Amino acid sequence: MAEACAHAVATGLAAVTFTDHADLTTLVVSDAAAEYIRAIGGQVTGGIYRPPALDADAYLDSVAKCQSEFAGRLEIAAGVELGDPHQHPDAAAAVSSRFEFIVGSVHSLRRPAGFADAADCYVGKPAAEVVTEYLAEVTALAESSADFTVLAHVNYAARYWPADQGRYRNADFEGQYRVALRALARSGRAMEINTSGWLPLDSSLLTWWREEGGQAVSFGSDAHDPFTIGHEFASAAALAQAAGFGPGGHGHGLWVRQ
């Protein structure tokens, strides 16, 4: 975390909010997914992955140490990303009570044998059906009473669109995106511009968000290493401004409608 803060300072960021994962869903995983999970230190038993509980005490202690070390150079806040909180209301509420900034996300979809990560759902199923199913789940999250302020990576499933299924286009799912974004706007929450790896939110999604009543956007680099914090934020800011959003002074990188 200290390395990430140092990189943020070096790249000119004035503030960061860490949103470590609190994944709540037990997953049925493919062999390829199991290999990846084990490579990053996770445990898979019998094709089942049970995410470890977030150690909130240790996490908040690390944030406090960084706040002290970087005082006067970087504003640092502690948040959390709740995975599928609408599926686990009690567990999600127990975690969210510890944090001031909460991101909600959909990572998994229901399958006959249990839940599977959306990235693991393309085998044996048309890619368009997976994206459609994912956006329906996003709508369910947006319509739920789960405690979160910002929706993360609305196009998470689209990141994993198979190369052999042709070219992915947001426009092919405009109706489904609009339904999800309309529900999110009605809930009063913000939408994240997630810049991880590639800039997934092109101007069409931001335009639909505004047209469906969206009032605010938040910037997230989804950094899982110290060196990608703030990745592509300049590009994301340009997209947001072009869509009519600007700095709102509400903290945590939230920009509001101009």
N, C-alpha and C positions, 0 to 999 in steps of 0.2 A: 504493500500500500504506500509506503514511503517513497518507493521508486516511482510509482504512478504520480504522486504529488509533485515530485521533483520534475518529472517530464511535463506535467501540466504547467508548472511555473516556467520551464524553459520554452514552452511553446506559446506563452503569453495568455493562458487562461487565467481569469480572475477568480473563478470559483469552480468547485466540483462537488457533486453529490454522488457518493458511492451507493449503489443499489445492488448489494450482493443477492444471490439467488436464495430463495426459500422455496424449493421445489417440493410439492406436497403429494404428487401422484406416483403411485407404484406403477411401473411400466413393464409390459411384455416387450422384449427387445429381440431384434434380429441378431444373427451372428456378427454381422458387420458393426452394428451398434454396440454390441457387447465388447467387441475388440476395442472400439474407440473409448468406451467408458473405462475399461481396464487400463488403457494407455494413459488416461489422465488421473488414475488413482482410485477409480470407483470399483465397486464390487458387484458382480452379476452372478447369481446363483440359479441354476436351472432355467436360464432364459428370463429371469425376473430381476429387475433393478429397483431397489428401494432407496430413494435419495436419502442421504443422511440429514438429520435435523440441523438447521442453522444454529451455530453456537453464537447466539446473540451477545452474550457477555464478552466473549473474546473479540468479536467483531467490533462492538462499540468501544472496547478498550483500545483497539488499534486505531480507530478513528480519532479518539480523544488524544492519543499520543501524537498523531499527525497534526491535529489542530494546534497542539502546543508547539511542535517543531516548526510548523510553517506559518505561525501567527504573524500577521502583517504582510505576508506574501501571497497567501492563498486562502480563500474562504472555503471551508470544508464542512459538509453536512453528511449525515448518515441516513440512508434510506434502505429500502428493501424491494426486491422484485418477487412478488407472490405468483407462483405458477399454478394456474387453474384454481384460483381461490373460490370460485362459485361452486366447485365440486367438493370443497373441504371447508365449509364455513367456520366450524369451531376451531380447527387447526389454524386457519388463516387469521382469525380474529386474535388468537393467542400471540401470533407473531407480530401482526400489524400494530398491536398496542405498544410495542417497544420503539416504534420509529415515527419520525416526523414527516417523511415523504415516502409514499407507497406507489409502486408501479404494479399494475396487474397485467398478466399475460396468459395467453393460451398456448400451451405447448403440445397437448396430447388430444387424441381422439379415441372414442370408444370403439372397441373391437370385440368380437365374440369371446375372446379369451381374456379380455381385460382392456386396459388403456394402453395405447402405443403412441410414442412421439410422432407428430405429424410427418416428420422426415422419414419415418419408418413405414408409412402407410401407402406408399405408391406401388409397392409390389403387388401385382395382380389386380390393380384397380386403375381405371382411367384417371389420368392426372387431373383433369378438369373436375372430376367428382371429389377428389381430395381437397382441392382448393375451395370448392363450393361448401363441402362439409365443414371445413375449417372456419370459413367466414360465418356460417350459421352458429358455430360454437362461440365465436367472438361476439356475435349478437347476443347470445345467451349470457355471456359474461357482462356485457354492457348493460343488460336489462336487470342484472342481479343486484342485490344489496351489498355485494362484497365491498370491503373498505379499500379503495384505491383511488388515486388522483389522476393517474396517467395510464393510458393503454399502451403497452409496448408492442412494437413490431407487428402491425396489423397484417403484414404480408409474410409472416413467418413461414407458412407452408409453401408459399411461392418461391422462397429461397432455394428449396430443394426440388423444384420442378425438374423431372428427368429430361436429359438431353435428347433422348429418343422419342419424346412426345411432341416434338415441334417446338416452336418459339413461344415462350410465355409472354402474354401481353395483359396488362392491367385492364385494358379496354374490353377484353373478352369476359370480364367478370364485373363490369361496371354496376349492374343491378345489385349483385350480392354485396359489393363493397358499399354501395350507397345505403343499403338496409342496415349494415353493421355500423356505419359512420353516423347514420341518423339516430340510431339507438344510443350511441355513445354521446352525441351532442345533446340529446334530451336528458341524459344523466348528469350533465354539467361537468363531465370530465374532459381532460385534454388528450390529444393524440400525440404520440411520440414520432418524431422524425429519427429513425434509427439508421445510422450510417455504417453499420458493421459490414466490412468486406466490400460491398458495393452500395451505391446510394439508391435504396429501394423505393423511396417515396418520390416518384417523379411528379411533375406538376399536375398530372391528372388527378392523383389521389388527394393532393392538397386542395385542388379546385373543388373536388367533390365534397371534401370535408367542410370547406367554407360554405358551399351551396346547401349542404344538409344541416347547417346551423352551428358548426363547430366554432368555438370561441377562442381556443388556445392550442398552441403546439408546444412540445417540449423536445429538447435535443438530447439524444442518447447515442453514444458511440459504441455501446455494448462491448466495451473493452474487457477482454479476458487476459490481458497482459498489461504491463506498465506503459507500453509505448504506443498504444492506439487510442488513448484518451484524446478526445477532440478530433478524431479522424474525420476529415471531410466536413467539418462544421462550417467552414466558409461557404461551401457549395450548398449545404443545407440552409444556411441563413439566406442565401440568395433566392432559393426556391420559396422559402417562407415569405420573404418580402414581396416577391413577385405575385404570390397568392393573396397578399393583403394582410399579413401578420407582421407585427413589429414588437420591439422590446416593451414588456408590460410592467416591469419593476416588481414582479411578484415573487422573485427568487426562484431557485431551482431551474433556471434556464427557460422558464415559461414565457412565451411570447403570445400576445393577445391580438384580436382582430383590430385593425386600424379603422 
